[in-house]
Amino acid sequence: MAIKLKNIGLNKWQLEKIPGMKVEAVVYAKEEMLSQIQKDQSLTQLAEAAMLPKVVSPVIGMPDIHEGFGLPIGGVMATDGLISVGAVGMDINCGVRLLTSEISYDPKIFTKEFLRELIGKIEREIPVGVGGRRKATPKELSLPEIVRGGAKFIIDKGYGDKEDIQKIEEYGCLEGAKFEALTPRAKSRAEKQVGTLGSGNHFIEIQLIEEVFDKNLASKFNLLNNKICVMLHSGSRALGHQTCVDYTNILWNARHKYNIDIPRKGLAALPIDTPEGQNYFAAMAASVNFAFANRQLMAHFIRQVWEKFFKPLGFKTRLNLLYDVAHNIAKWEAIQDTRYPAKRDPALRDKIQDTKILVHRKGATRALPPGHPQNPKIYLETGHPAIVPGSMGTPSYVLIGTEKAAESFFSVNHGAGRKMSRGEAKRTISKEDFERQMGEIVYNKPYRTIADEAPGAYKNIEDVVETLVEAGLTKKVAKLRPLAVIKGD
């Protein structure tokens, strides 16, 4: 169906209500981006999400929005106690972490051959691709303990720095996880996958801090101009995928039992206080914790390689974790919304603080501003970093949310966002186009294997980032340029 849009602010558009919508829906985009957004079903999916019961207005589309399963990727949906499988997505807690170094970029040292050797050594330690599994997971890392303890469990076993836990969303462990809530198929598929990269848009990148926009914040974040850093993008692997598949069926089949009207199966949802809803949340939280543990273990292996590779060359080899953010997740968050006159009425402010809503982010990143009480303690003064990767041939950004981001439930985009399906990209992007788009960036797989991840398959990251900067929801801190990338197949 064709969805009409009305401009209601700078780079902010409201969807015309169609029959069945219970709340408003908005999308953030520059006007010139709208024609691309309207090519797929993402706006229709936003409208359908607005038809669900218990949804808090509005349902939101980020500027990297594109069609997904249920809620579009780049979608944000808050509810008063409804949990939706499709509003979290297949790759539960797909997310990004950024490690900073004290090594300055020197083109005479960081040649293509040098970078190729470096990513080759990392890839030998971290399995990549669809079927990527470790030959043996360390015996002390059992799956039940991983899903209950997340990154904290991994760190306690010696795979990371103690201070890492202060720099991970939810401190690396979402409460409410239950191993028993995972289906047998999900458990079996997760075996030996902790510490592996995966495929698709997942990556490990060696990057250069190319530009600093806010020197004060960048200094506090150790984002210094011309320094090398490492970005890691991965999730819960097969565990999250199978959890989504299995619980979509469970919640969809139970909808009549609770008299819940769901527009389509991809949005399968139930009240969270039902047994099925509680079990999905527990299984989702288990997958979230697996993903935090997965990125923590990979970071440990990267640090080991980094130490061995750079120490003989006389470099300082420490890699510091800046932050680790989740993209696909649902969790309870206190309402801190400037649409309410909370600052003028202390009693109302306290009431709002005590009121919690279930925020679903699917292909979206939480971005809390300075002073927001839900920030990690280490970032309370500054606001926590929001890490936004581009495509593998374009820059990534570190941003900060502003108070105005309350209107998006303190959410920002999670990347550039696809403009081509994987099939279309493989059919239409030639080897010459691919190599031109990649330029001097070193990559680890043949063109045919990763053509669907070509930069041309994605929206312009600059337009996507500037959309929310201009709208006042974010501030740019630093721009990171890729030097070398590891992708799965």
C-alpha positions, 0 to 999 in steps of 0.5 A: 500500500502507498503510505502518504507522508506529512512534514512535521519538522526538520527531516521528520515526517508523519505517516498518514493514518490508515485504518487500524493504526492506533498510534502515530508513526513517524520517520526521520529522513532528508526529503531527497531520501524519501523516494528510496525509502518508499521503494520497499515495504518499510513504511507499511511495516511501520504502519502495521506496527502502529496497529498493535495493542499497547503501543506507545505513540509514536512508532519510529523509523530511523533514516537507515530504515529498510524492509525487514521481518515484522518491524522494519530494520531501523525501527523503534517501537515502545509498548506498555507491556506488549513483547513482539518477536519481529520488533526485535528481529532475527539477529538478537543483539547484533551490535558494535564495539569499538576498541581504541589504540595509541598507535598513530597512522603512518602510511609508510607502515600501514601498507596494503601488505601490512594490513593484509598480514594483520587481518589474516592473523586476526582471521586465523583466531576468529572463525568467520562466515555462516558456519563459522564455529570454534574447533573447541570452546574453552571448557570453562565457558559453558553455554548455560553460564554464557547466556546467564552471565553475558560479557561479565561471565567471560571477563570473570573467566579471564577473557578481558579487562575488568574495566570493560564491563563498565563500557558495555550496554546493560553492563554486558548482561540483560536481566531475566535471561533463562537457559531453559527458555531457549528451544532445543534447536536454538541450543544445539545451533549455538554450540561452539559459536561463541567467539565467532564473527558470522556473515552478512553485514558483520565485520571486523575493521581496522580504522583510522580516526580521520576527523574529530568534530567535538575535541572535548568529547573526543578527548574524553573518549580517547578518540584522537585524530590520526589514531588507529582503532578496531571496530567489531560488528556481530551478534548472537549468531544462530542462537538469536536467529533460531530463537526468533524463528521458534518464538515467532511461531509460538507467539503467533499460534497463541494470539487467539488464546489471548484475543490479540489482533496481529496484522501479520506473522512477522509482528507476532506479539503477546502481553509480556505477562503471559507465559509465552511472552515471559518465555520469549523475553527470557530466551531473547535476554539469553540471546542478548547475553550470548551476543555480549559474550561473543563480542567480548571473546572476539575482542580478547582474541583481537587484543592477543593478536594486536599484542603479538603483532605490534609489540615487536615493532615497538608500539604501545599495544593496549586496546581500550574498549570505548563502548559496546552497543546493542542494535536488536533488543527489547528492554524496560526503560524509564520514561525520560521524555521532554514532551512532558513538562517534567522539568517544571513539575518535580512531582511529575518528573518523579512519576515519569522516572518511575514509569517504565516502557518496553522499548524495542529497537530493531536496527537502532541504537540507544543514545542517551544524552549527558546527565541521563540517569540510565547512562553507565556511570563512566559516561554519566557526565558525557552521555555514552557513545553511539557507534554508527558503522557505515558500509565496508567501504565508507566511514563510520561515526561516533555520535552522542544523543541530545535531550531532543532524542527523547522524541525517539525514545533516545534512539538513533540509526544503527548504520547506513541502511541497505538500499539494495537487496543482497540478490540485487547487489550481486546481480548488478554490482560488477567487479569493476564497480566493487573495486572502485567503491572499495578503493584502497581498502584491504578486504579478506574475501573474493569479490563474488563472495562479498559483492552483496556487501558492496558500498553501493548496496547501502545508503549514503552514510553521510546523508543518514548521519546528517539527518539526525544531526540536522534534526537536533537528535545527535551530535557528531564526535568523530569520523572513522575511515576503514583501512582493512575489513574482515567479512564472513561469507 
